[in-house]
Amino acid sequence: MSSESNPNLQNMRPSEAARRLDRIVEADPANLAGLHRYSKTGQLDTSFNRHIYVLLVIIPLLSAISGFFYLIAYVDGKFNGTPDQELDNIIQANLRSIVR
């Protein structure tokens, strides 16, 4: 869901975003509480579930962004050439001028 389709996301304060994440973690849609992750004190570690839910969002988002930039670089290389191609063209032009 993009921020253009939901104008409420553009005006959301960080505290509201944190509350929404807390509600998702408390609802536990992936049933991570069943993993029974305990801290060193023997208490159930709720921060573990929060980290897992953050990673479920952050990793795919960063992967999509990196894929988008890779696509831009690939298309730019096809249209304008890569630095290796430019260097090869300069070397070929210098060799032609030396041979003549």
MOPAC internal coordinates of N, CA, C and O (Angstrom, degrees):
PM7 1SCF
backbone

  N    0.0000 0     0.00 0     0.00 0    0    0    0
  C    1.4317 1     0.00 0     0.00 0    1    0    0
  C    1.5119 1   107.64 1     0.00 0    2    1    0
  O    1.2310 1   119.97 1   -56.57 1    3    2    1
  N    1.2881 1   117.67 1   123.43 1    3    2    1
  C    1.4501 1   121.28 1  -177.83 1    5    3    2
  C    1.5181 1   110.55 1   -88.17 1    6    5    3
  O    1.2310 1   121.47 1   -19.21 1    7    6    5
  N    1.3315 1   114.79 1   160.79 1    7    6    5
  C    1.4567 1   119.25 1  -179.11 1    9    7    6
  C    1.5166 1   111.01 1   -72.06 1   10    9    7
  O    1.2310 1   119.57 1   159.73 1   11   10    9
  N    1.3586 1   118.43 1   -20.27 1   11   10    9
  C    1.4554 1   120.12 1   177.87 1   13   11   10
  C    1.5243 1   111.33 1   -71.48 1   14   13   11
  O    1.2310 1   120.30 1   148.37 1   15   14   13
  N    1.3271 1   117.04 1   -31.63 1   15   14   13
  C    1.4557 1   119.74 1  -178.86 1   17   15   14
  C    1.5214 1   112.16 1   -78.99 1   18   17   15
  O    1.2310 1   119.65 1   159.44 1   19   18   17
  N    1.3113 1   118.27 1   -20.56 1   19   18   17
  C    1.4552 1   122.09 1   179.27 1   21   19   18
  C    1.5271 1   108.74 1  -128.62 1   22   21   19
  O    1.2310 1   119.90 1   -82.47 1   23   22   21
  N    1.3432 1   117.79 1    97.53 1   23   22   21
  C    1.4626 1   119.37 1  -176.80 1   25   23   22
  C    1.5126 1   112.92 1   -65.03 1   26   25   23
  O    1.2310 1   119.36 1   161.00 1   27   26   25
  N    1.3393 1   118.82 1   -19.00 1   27   26   25
  C    1.4651 1   120.81 1   178.19 1   29   27   26
  C    1.5252 1   111.72 1   -65.18 1   30   29   27
  O    1.2310 1   119.78 1   151.95 1   31   30   29
  N    1.3425 1   118.02 1   -28.05 1   31   30   29
  C    1.4485 1   120.63 1   179.88 1   33   31   30
  C    1.5189 1   111.97 1   -70.22 1   34   33   31
  O    1.2310 1   119.99 1   149.31 1   35   34   33
  N    1.3355 1   117.62 1   -30.69 1   35   34   33
  C    1.4542 1   120.42 1  -179.92 1   37   35   34
  C    1.5208 1   111.11 1   -70.17 1   38   37   35
  O    1.2310 1   119.73 1   146.33 1   39   38   37
  N    1.3165 1   118.13 1   -33.67 1   39   38   37
  C    1.4540 1   122.21 1  -176.37 1   41   39   38
  C    1.5210 1   112.76 1   -97.83 1   42   41   39
  O    1.2310 1   120.09 1  -171.87 1   43   42   41
  N    1.3282 1   117.43 1     8.13 1   43   42   41
  C    1.4618 1   121.04 1  -175.98 1   45   43   42
  C    1.5282 1   109.92 1   -74.86 1   46   45   43
  O    1.2310 1   121.41 1   -44.85 1   47   46   45
  N    1.3054 1   114.92 1   135.15 1   47   46   45
  C    1.4544 1   120.55 1   176.32 1   49   47   46
  C    1.5248 1   108.81 1   -82.65 1   50   49   47
  O    1.2310 1   120.81 1   -24.96 1   51   50   49
  N    1.3341 1   116.06 1   155.04 1   51   50   49
  C    1.4695 1   118.20 1   178.69 1   53   51   50
  C    1.5260 1   113.02 1   -58.56 1   54   53   51
  O    1.2310 1   120.23 1   146.34 1   55   54   53
  N    1.3254 1   117.17 1   -33.66 1   55   54   53
  C    1.4646 1   118.91 1   179.70 1   57   55   54
  C    1.5322 1   111.14 1   -65.96 1   58   57   55
  O    1.2310 1   120.49 1   143.25 1   59   58   57
  N    1.3327 1   116.67 1   -36.75 1   59   58   57
  C    1.4705 1   120.10 1   177.80 1   61   59   58
  C    1.5286 1   110.08 1   -68.40 1   62   61   59
  O    1.2310 1   120.50 1   140.54 1   63   62   61
  N    1.3275 1   116.66 1   -39.46 1   63   62   61
  C    1.4645 1   119.68 1   177.38 1   65   63   62
  C    1.5203 1   110.48 1   -63.29 1   66   65   63
  O    1.2310 1   120.24 1   140.39 1   67   66   65
  N    1.3248 1   117.15 1   -39.61 1   67   66   65
  C    1.4742 1   120.53 1   178.15 1   69   67   66
  C    1.5238 1   110.86 1   -65.89 1   70   69   67
  O    1.2310 1   120.19 1   140.70 1   71   70   69
  N    1.3347 1   117.25 1   -39.30 1   71   70   69
  C    1.4734 1   119.72 1   177.93 1   73   71   70
  C    1.5245 1   110.81 1   -64.75 1   74   73   71
  O    1.2310 1   120.37 1   140.24 1   75   74   73
  N    1.3365 1   116.89 1   -39.76 1   75   74   73
  C    1.4720 1   119.11 1   178.28 1   77   75   74
  C    1.5235 1   110.64 1   -63.94 1   78   77   75
  O    1.2310 1   120.63 1   137.89 1   79   78   77
  N    1.3353 1   116.40 1   -42.11 1   79   78   77
  C    1.4635 1   119.22 1   178.48 1   81   79   78
  C    1.5210 1   110.34 1   -64.03 1   82   81   79
  O    1.2310 1   120.38 1   139.70 1   83   82   81
  N    1.3313 1   116.88 1   -40.30 1   83   82   81
  C    1.4694 1   119.93 1   178.08 1   85   83   82
  C    1.5288 1   111.43 1   -61.62 1   86   85   83
  O    1.2310 1   120.36 1   140.60 1   87   86   85
  N    1.3437 1   116.91 1   -39.40 1   87   86   85
  C    1.4726 1   119.51 1   178.15 1   89   87   86
  C    1.5241 1   110.88 1   -65.27 1   90   89   87
  O    1.2310 1   120.51 1   141.57 1   91   90   89
  N    1.3317 1   116.63 1   -38.43 1   91   90   89
  C    1.4679 1   119.59 1   178.40 1   93   91   90
  C    1.5199 1   109.99 1   -65.47 1   94   93   91
  O    1.2310 1   120.66 1   136.29 1   95   94   93
  N    1.3481 1   116.35 1   -43.71 1   95   94   93
  C    1.4648 1   120.17 1  -179.63 1   97   95   94
  C    1.5237 1   110.70 1   -64.15 1   98   97   95
  O    1.2310 1   120.40 1   139.33 1   99   98   97
  N    1.3394 1   116.85 1   -40.67 1   99   98   97
  C    1.4648 1   120.08 1   179.26 1  101   99   98
  C    1.5260 1   111.69 1   -66.73 1  102  101   99
  O    1.2310 1   120.25 1   143.93 1  103  102  101
  N    1.3480 1   117.13 1   -36.07 1  103  102  101
  C    1.4606 1   120.14 1   178.58 1  105  103  102
  C    1.5278 1   110.84 1   -69.72 1  106  105  103
  O    1.2310 1   120.52 1   151.60 1  107  106  105
  N    1.3264 1   116.61 1   -28.40 1  107  106  105
  C    1.4679 1   123.40 1   176.83 1  109  107  106
  C    1.5291 1   112.61 1    51.50 1  110  109  107
  O    1.2310 1   120.05 1  -118.09 1  111  110  109
  N    1.3550 1   117.51 1    61.91 1  111  110  109
  C    1.4695 1   119.23 1  -178.10 1  113  111  110
  C    1.5306 1   113.65 1   -66.47 1  114  113  111
  O    1.2310 1   119.62 1   157.90 1  115  114  113
  N    1.3230 1   118.33 1   -22.10 1  115  114  113
  C    1.4676 1   120.41 1   179.04 1  117  115  114
  C    1.5218 1   112.38 1   -93.82 1  118  117  115
  O    1.2310 1   120.21 1  -176.14 1  119  118  117
  N    1.3282 1   117.20 1     3.86 1  119  118  117
  C    1.4633 1   123.39 1   178.71 1  121  119  118
  C    1.5301 1   111.91 1    55.21 1  122  121  119
  O    1.2310 1   121.20 1  -132.67 1  123  122  121
  N    1.3342 1   115.31 1    47.33 1  123  122  121
  C    1.4547 1   119.81 1   178.42 1  125  123  122
  C    1.5207 1   112.54 1   -74.05 1  126  125  123
  O    1.2310 1   120.11 1   161.95 1  127  126  125
  N    1.3203 1   117.39 1   -18.05 1  127  126  125
  C    1.4624 1   119.73 1   178.25 1  129  127  126
  C    1.5232 1   110.39 1   -62.89 1  130  129  127
  O    1.2310 1   120.43 1   155.50 1  131  130  129
  N    1.3073 1   116.78 1   -24.50 1  131  130  129
  C    1.4626 1   120.78 1   178.33 1  133  131  130
  C    1.5173 1   112.98 1   -67.62 1  134  133  131
  O    1.2310 1   120.05 1   165.77 1  135  134  133
  N    1.3376 1   117.51 1   -14.23 1  135  134  133
  C    1.4626 1   120.39 1   178.27 1  137  135  134
  C    1.5254 1   111.56 1   -74.93 1  138  137  135
  O    1.2310 1   120.59 1   159.28 1  139  138  137
  N    1.3315 1   116.47 1   -20.72 1  139  138  137
  C    1.4562 1   122.70 1   178.77 1  141  139  138
  C    1.5264 1   111.92 1    52.28 1  142  141  139
  O    1.2310 1   121.06 1  -123.05 1  143  142  141
  N    1.3219 1   115.58 1    56.95 1  143  142  141
  C    1.4616 1   121.11 1   177.47 1  145  143  142
  C    1.5288 1   108.66 1   -80.20 1  146  145  143
  O    1.2310 1   120.36 1   -62.45 1  147  146  145
  N    1.3146 1   116.92 1   117.55 1  147  146  145
  C    1.4606 1   122.05 1  -176.71 1  149  147  146
  C    1.5263 1   110.23 1  -107.76 1  150  149  147
  O    1.2310 1   121.18 1   -31.72 1  151  150  149
  N    1.3253 1   115.35 1   148.28 1  151  150  149
  C    1.4590 1   120.60 1   174.93 1  153  151  150
  C    1.5241 1   109.13 1   -84.45 1  154  153  151
  O    1.2310 1   120.68 1     0.74 1  155  154  153
  N    1.3337 1   116.31 1  -179.26 1  155  154  153
  C    1.4675 1   120.37 1  -178.63 1  157  155  154
  C    1.5207 1   112.21 1   -66.55 1  158  157  155
  O    1.2310 1   120.58 1   156.97 1  159  158  157
  N    1.3372 1   116.50 1   -23.03 1  159  158  157
  C    1.4622 1   119.44 1  -179.57 1  161  159  158
  C    1.5178 1   112.36 1   -82.41 1  162  161  159
  O    1.2310 1   119.44 1   173.50 1  163  162  161
  N    1.3066 1   118.67 1    -6.50 1  163  162  161
  C    1.4523 1   122.10 1  -178.83 1  165  163  162
  C    1.5104 1   113.31 1    92.82 1  166  165  163
  O    1.2310 1   119.48 1   177.78 1  167  166  165
  N    1.3193 1   118.60 1    -2.22 1  167  166  165
  C    1.4593 1   122.72 1   177.15 1  169  167  166
  C    1.5266 1   109.63 1   -82.37 1  170  169  167
  O    1.2310 1   120.73 1   -25.92 1  171  170  169
  N    1.3167 1   116.21 1   154.08 1  171  170  169
  C    1.4590 1   121.14 1   176.02 1  173  171  170
  C    1.5224 1   108.70 1   -68.13 1  174  173  171
  O    1.2310 1   119.65 1   -54.37 1  175  174  173
  N    1.3159 1   118.28 1   125.63 1  175  174  173
  C    1.4665 1   123.48 1  -174.39 1  177  175  174
  C    1.5253 1   109.38 1   -87.98 1  178  177  175
  O    1.2310 1   120.09 1   -77.33 1  179  178  177
  N    1.3370 1   117.44 1   102.67 1  179  178  177
  C    1.4699 1   121.54 1  -179.09 1  181  179  178
  C    1.5165 1   111.68 1   -79.26 1  182  181  179
  O    1.2310 1   119.74 1   157.89 1  183  182  181
  N    1.3353 1   118.11 1   -22.11 1  183  182  181
  C    1.4682 1   119.35 1   179.14 1  185  183  182
  C    1.5307 1   110.89 1   -67.54 1  186  185  183
  O    1.2310 1   120.43 1   154.20 1  187  186  185
  N    1.3231 1   116.78 1   -25.80 1  187  186  185
  C    1.4653 1   120.71 1   177.26 1  189  187  186
  C    1.5292 1   110.18 1   -60.38 1  190  189  187
  O    1.2310 1   120.40 1   134.05 1  191  190  189
  N    1.3386 1   116.84 1   -45.95 1  191  190  189
  C    1.4594 1   120.29 1   179.26 1  193  191  190
  C    1.5236 1   110.82 1   -62.80 1  194  193  191
  O    1.2310 1   120.38 1   140.06 1  195  194  193
  N    1.3283 1   116.87 1   -39.94 1  195  194  193
  C    1.4677 1   120.72 1   179.17 1  197  195  194
  C    1.5279 1   110.25 1   -61.57 1  198  197  195
  O    1.2310 1   120.26 1   136.09 1  199  198  197
  N    1.3281 1   117.11 1   -43.91 1  199  198  197
  C    1.4671 1   120.31 1   179.50 1  201  199  198
  C    1.5276 1   111.23 1   -63.76 1  202  201  199
  O    1.2310 1   120.35 1   140.12 1  203  202  201
  N    1.3013 1   116.94 1   -39.88 1  203  202  201
  C    1.4661 1   120.05 1   179.56 1  205  203  202
  C    1.5250 1   110.41 1   -64.34 1  206  205  203
  O    1.2310 1   119.86 1   135.64 1  207  206  205
  N    1.3315 1   117.88 1   -44.36 1  207  206  205
  C    1.4619 1   119.83 1   179.90 1  209  207  206
  C    1.5218 1   111.68 1   -66.38 1  210  209  207
  O    1.2310 1   120.08 1   144.35 1  211  210  209
  N    1.3290 1   117.45 1   -35.65 1  211  210  209
  C    1.4675 1   119.93 1   175.96 1  213  211  210
  C    1.5180 1   109.69 1   -64.00 1  214  213  211
  O    1.2310 1   120.36 1   137.22 1  215  214  213
  N    1.3337 1   116.91 1   -42.78 1  215  214  213
  C    1.4574 1   119.93 1   179.77 1  217  215  214
  C    1.5284 1   112.12 1   -66.57 1  218  217  215
  O    1.2310 1   120.41 1   148.62 1  219  218  217
  N    1.3347 1   116.82 1   -31.38 1  219  218  217
  C    1.4652 1   119.26 1   177.55 1  221  219  218
  C    1.5200 1   111.64 1   -66.11 1  222  221  219
  O    1.2310 1   120.31 1   157.84 1  223  222  221
  N    1.3237 1   117.00 1   -22.16 1  223  222  221
  C    1.4614 1   120.80 1   178.70 1  225  223  222
  C    1.5231 1   111.06 1   -97.93 1  226  225  223
  O    1.2310 1   119.89 1   134.81 1  227  226  225
  N    1.3270 1   117.81 1   -45.19 1  227  226  225
  C    1.4566 1   122.42 1  -172.39 1  229  227  226
  C    1.5305 1   112.23 1   -68.31 1  230  229  227
  O    1.2310 1   119.71 1   133.48 1  231  230  229
  N    1.3075 1   118.16 1   -46.52 1  231  230  229
  C    1.4686 1   120.39 1  -175.91 1  233  231  230
  C    1.5285 1   111.53 1   -62.27 1  234  233  231
  O    1.2310 1   118.55 1   131.14 1  235  234  233
  N    1.3391 1   120.38 1   -48.86 1  235  234  233
  C    1.4624 1   118.32 1   177.36 1  237  235  234
  C    1.5349 1   113.00 1   -63.64 1  238  237  235
  O    1.2310 1   120.31 1   144.25 1  239  238  237
  N    1.3237 1   117.00 1   -35.75 1  239  238  237
  C    1.4643 1   119.97 1   179.25 1  241  239  238
  C    1.5245 1   111.04 1   -64.98 1  242  241  239
  O    1.2310 1   119.93 1   133.08 1  243  242  241
  N    1.3222 1   117.73 1   -46.92 1  243  242  241
  C    1.4591 1   120.43 1   178.79 1  245  243  242
  C    1.5239 1   111.96 1   -66.30 1  246  245  243
  O    1.2310 1   120.39 1   145.67 1  247  246  245
  N    1.3235 1   116.86 1   -34.33 1  247  246  245
  C    1.4660 1   120.14 1   176.19 1  249  247  246
  C    1.5217 1   111.11 1   -64.68 1  250  249  247
  O    1.2310 1   120.55 1   138.95 1  251  250  249
  N    1.3213 1   116.56 1   -41.05 1  251  250  249
  C    1.4698 1   119.99 1   178.34 1  253  251  250
  C    1.5206 1   110.73 1   -65.53 1  254  253  251
  O    1.2310 1   120.13 1   138.94 1  255  254  253
  N    1.3134 1   117.35 1   -41.06 1  255  254  253
  C    1.4669 1   120.38 1   179.35 1  257  255  254
  C    1.5213 1   110.72 1   -65.29 1  258  257  255
  O    1.2310 1   120.02 1   136.11 1  259  258  257
  N    1.3332 1   117.57 1   -43.89 1  259  258  257
  C    1.4655 1   119.45 1   179.40 1  261  259  258
  C    1.5256 1   110.86 1   -66.02 1  262  261  259
  O    1.2310 1   119.94 1   142.79 1  263  262  261
  N    1.3249 1   117.71 1   -37.21 1  263  262  261
  C    1.4642 1   120.22 1   175.93 1  265  263  262
  C    1.5141 1   112.02 1   -63.93 1  266  265  263
  O    1.2310 1   120.47 1   143.25 1  267  266  265
  N    1.3244 1   116.70 1   -36.75 1  267  266  265
  C    1.4649 1   121.03 1   177.77 1  269  267  266
  C    1.5324 1   110.66 1   -64.45 1  270  269  267
  O    1.2310 1   120.33 1   134.92 1  271  270  269
  N    1.3356 1   116.97 1   -45.08 1  271  270  269
  C    1.4648 1   119.72 1   178.92 1  273  271  270
  C    1.5262 1   111.36 1   -67.31 1  274  273  271
  O    1.2310 1   119.95 1   144.60 1  275  274  273
  N    1.3281 1   117.70 1   -35.40 1  275  274  273
  C    1.4573 1   120.16 1   176.02 1  277  275  274
  C    1.5267 1   110.18 1   -62.92 1  278  277  275
  O    1.2310 1   120.57 1   138.19 1  279  278  277
  N    1.3301 1   116.52 1   -41.81 1  279  278  277
  C    1.4565 1   120.58 1   178.89 1  281  279  278
  C    1.5278 1   111.01 1   -62.36 1  282  281  279
  O    1.2310 1   120.30 1   138.24 1  283  282  281
  N    1.3205 1   117.02 1   -41.76 1  283  282  281
  C    1.4669 1   120.72 1   177.68 1  285  283  282
  C    1.5230 1   110.35 1   -62.16 1  286  285  283
  O    1.2310 1   119.74 1   134.30 1  287  286  285
  N    1.3355 1   118.09 1   -45.70 1  287  286  285
  C    1.4591 1   121.43 1   179.76 1  289  287  286
  C    1.5183 1   111.24 1   -64.21 1  290  289  287
  O    1.2310 1   120.14 1   141.49 1  291  290  289
  N    1.3152 1   117.34 1   -38.51 1  291  290  289
  C    1.4626 1   121.07 1  -179.92 1  293  291  290
  C    1.5258 1   111.03 1   -65.07 1  294  293  291
  O    1.2310 1   120.71 1   132.94 1  295  294  293
  N    1.3269 1   116.24 1   -47.06 1  295  294  293
  C    1.4694 1   120.20 1   179.93 1  297  295  294
  C    1.5208 1   110.27 1   -64.88 1  298  297  295
  O    1.2310 1   120.16 1   139.47 1  299  298  297
  N    1.3341 1   117.29 1   -40.53 1  299  298  297
  C    1.4605 1   120.95 1   178.08 1  301  299  298
  C    1.5274 1   110.58 1   -62.24 1  302  301  299
  O    1.2310 1   120.26 1   139.88 1  303  302  301
  N    1.3240 1   117.10 1   -40.12 1  303  302  301
  C    1.4590 1   120.85 1   177.89 1  305  303  302
  C    1.5185 1   112.29 1   -65.09 1  306  305  303
  O    1.2310 1   120.37 1   144.16 1  307  306  305
  N    1.3242 1   116.89 1   -35.84 1  307  306  305
  C    1.4663 1   119.76 1   178.73 1  309  307  306
  C    1.5273 1   111.47 1   -70.18 1  310  309  307
  O    1.2310 1   120.42 1   141.56 1  311  310  309
  N    1.3350 1   116.80 1   -38.44 1  311  310  309
  C    1.4653 1   119.84 1  -178.13 1  313  311  310
  C    1.5220 1   112.44 1   -79.70 1  314  313  311
  O    1.2310 1   119.72 1   135.64 1  315  314  313
  N    1.3166 1   118.14 1   -44.36 1  315  314  313
  C    1.4652 1   121.54 1  -171.69 1  317  315  314
  C    1.5194 1   113.97 1  -106.96 1  318  317  315
  O    1.2310 1   119.81 1   173.34 1  319  318  317
  N    1.2963 1   117.96 1    -6.66 1  319  318  317
  C    1.4520 1   120.73 1  -178.22 1  321  319  318
  C    1.5135 1   111.01 1    88.97 1  322  321  319
  O    1.2310 1   121.41 1   -20.83 1  323  322  321
  N    1.3065 1   114.91 1   159.17 1  323  322  321
  C    1.4579 1   120.37 1  -179.99 1  325  323  322
  C    1.5264 1   109.56 1   -97.32 1  326  325  323
  O    1.2310 1   119.32 1   -14.81 1  327  326  325
  N    1.3217 1   118.91 1   165.19 1  327  326  325
  C    1.4700 1   120.42 1   177.20 1  329  327  326
  C    1.5259 1   112.33 1   -59.57 1  330  329  327
  O    1.2310 1   119.57 1   145.84 1  331  330  329
  N    1.3193 1   118.43 1   -34.16 1  331  330  329
  C    1.4723 1   120.54 1   177.49 1  333  331  330
  C    1.5198 1   110.99 1   -64.05 1  334  333  331
  O    1.2310 1   120.14 1   139.27 1  335  334  333
  N    1.3219 1   117.33 1   -40.73 1  335  334  333
  C    1.4607 1   120.82 1   178.73 1  337  335  334
  C    1.5217 1   110.73 1   -66.03 1  338  337  335
  O    1.2310 1   120.18 1   141.05 1  339  338  337
  N    1.3283 1   117.26 1   -38.95 1  339  338  337
  C    1.4652 1   120.48 1   178.09 1  341  339  338
  C    1.5212 1   110.66 1   -64.35 1  342  341  339
  O    1.2310 1   120.21 1   137.63 1  343  342  341
  N    1.3227 1   117.20 1   -42.37 1  343  342  341
  C    1.4584 1   121.24 1   178.56 1  345  343  342
  C    1.5207 1   110.76 1   -64.47 1  346  345  343
  O    1.2310 1   119.77 1   137.42 1  347  346  345
  N    1.3229 1   118.04 1   -42.58 1  347  346  345
  C    1.4612 1   121.47 1   177.28 1  349  347  346
  C    1.5230 1   111.00 1   -61.44 1  350  349  347
  O    1.2310 1   119.97 1   139.79 1  351  350  349
  N    1.3278 1   117.65 1   -40.21 1  351  350  349
  C    1.4664 1   120.70 1   178.62 1  353  351  350
  C    1.5277 1   111.37 1   -65.00 1  354  353  351
  O    1.2310 1   119.63 1   140.50 1  355  354  353
  N    1.3218 1   118.30 1   -39.50 1  355  354  353
  C    1.4686 1   121.38 1   178.17 1  357  355  354
  C    1.5253 1   110.54 1   -65.36 1  358  357  355
  O    1.2310 1   120.01 1   136.72 1  359  358  357
  N    1.3360 1   117.59 1   -43.28 1  359  358  357
  C    1.4625 1   121.83 1   179.29 1  361  359  358
  C    1.5237 1   110.20 1   -63.63 1  362  361  359
  O    1.2310 1   120.09 1   136.50 1  363  362  361
  N    1.3370 1   117.43 1   -43.50 1  363  362  361
  C    1.4662 1   120.43 1   179.15 1  365  363  362
  C    1.5240 1   111.29 1   -63.55 1  366  365  363
  O    1.2310 1   120.08 1   140.12 1  367  366  365
  N    1.3244 1   117.45 1   -39.88 1  367  366  365
  C    1.4667 1   120.39 1   179.05 1  369  367  366
  C    1.5258 1   110.50 1   -65.99 1  370  369  367
  O    1.2310 1   119.64 1   139.49 1  371  370  369
  N    1.3294 1   118.30 1   -40.51 1  371  370  369
  C    1.4714 1   120.67 1   177.70 1  373  371  370
  C    1.5190 1   111.44 1   -66.79 1  374  373  371
  O    1.2310 1   120.19 1   140.77 1  375  374  373
  N    1.3433 1   117.24 1   -39.23 1  375  374  373
  C    1.4678 1   119.51 1   178.44 1  377  375  374
  C    1.5206 1   111.14 1   -65.74 1  378  377  375
  O    1.2310 1   120.08 1   141.48 1  379  378  377
  N    1.3434 1   117.46 1   -38.52 1  379  378  377
  C    1.4859 1   120.43 1   177.84 1  381  379  378
  C    1.5297 1   110.30 1   -62.99 1  382  381  379
  O    1.2310 1   120.91 1   138.82 1  383  382  381
  N    1.3453 1   115.86 1   -41.18 1  383  382  381
  C    1.4701 1   118.11 1  -178.81 1  385  383  382
  C    1.5235 1   110.68 1   -69.45 1  386  385  383
  O    1.2310 1   119.27 1   147.30 1  387  386  385
  N    1.3397 1   119.00 1   -32.70 1  387  386  385
  C    1.4620 1   121.28 1   177.68 1  389  387  386
  C    1.5228 1   110.21 1   -71.06 1  390  389  387
  O    1.2310 1   119.94 1   139.85 1  391  390  389
  N    1.3213 1   117.72 1   -40.15 1  391  390  389
  C    1.4635 1   121.26 1  -176.99 1  393  391  390
  C    1.5314 1   110.31 1   -68.35 1  394  393  391
  O    1.2310 1   119.33 1   147.58 1  395  394  393
  N    1.2933 1   118.89 1   -32.42 1  395  394  393
  C    1.4692 1   121.16 1  -179.16 1  397  395  394
  C    1.4657 1   110.25 1   -73.51 1  398  397  395
  O    1.2310 1   120.10 1   180.00 1  399  398  397

